[in-house]
Amino acid sequence: MYCFYIYSKNLLFMRYFILILSTLIVIYACQPSRNNEENITTEENSAVNEAPQETDTIIIDSSYTFAEAIEGANAPKEVIDELELINVTYISTDNKLHQGQILTSKELVTDIKELFQLMLEHEFVIEKAIPIVAFNWSDSLSMANNNTYSFCYRNVSYSLHAKGRAIDINPRFNPLRWKTENLPNQPLGAVLDTTVNGTLYPSHPIVKGFKKRGFRWGHYFSKYWDDHHFDKK
């Protein structure tokens, strides 16, 4: 009887031991799976963190501060106080996304942003958009470089550029052409070719977009077709 008791006790102990051992084996077997899940989660998080941002693919054409963009403008404080420097995104002549800047009237900021969005939607090319300070405040140099810009404190008596209430779009693609006088196009050497992306004409959706927002188009000026020019009083 005593031997049977010892045998039963040992058997019970062995059962507990096997149960505990089995439990430990199961826990150990599951542990790599959890590690794999942790590794996968870490890798996924890393992939999210390392995913390229949209701005990573954009070529930066201009990154002025406001102070830099107005340096040397020689405009009175009341004019400067009405200006705002905004970033704009566009497709350039290399068919890549670029980011430039437009220094313009605060009252036109919404219009300008909407119009550049419209240009993106229509894949309308803007070669570059850089504040004219980069061209030493020279309209001629800016036009020769096919630069799109708004504010320039010049011809104050009549030009809305002096208040940031005008914008020139791709001047080399859309040159000023005289209607009566035998004078050269501006910029010099520029020729209008409406098959070139970035060129404007009366039925163009970008022209319609400007008109819809109350802009006047220089195409209808009396002495010349100033196709790159839009302004809004």
GIKA-V685873 format. One record per helix or strand of 2 or more residues. SS is the DSSP state (alpha for helix, beta for strand). FROM is the first residue (numbers start at 0). TO is the last residue. If there is no record, write none. Layout:
SS:FROM:TO
SS:FROM:TO
//
This chain:
alpha:1:49
alpha:53:56
beta:58:59
alpha:65:68
alpha:76:79
beta:82:90
beta:96:104
alpha:105:120
beta:127:128
alpha:131:134
alpha:138:143
beta:146:148
alpha:159:162
beta:165:167
beta:175:177
alpha:204:211
beta:215:216
alpha:217:219
beta:223:225
beta:228:230
//
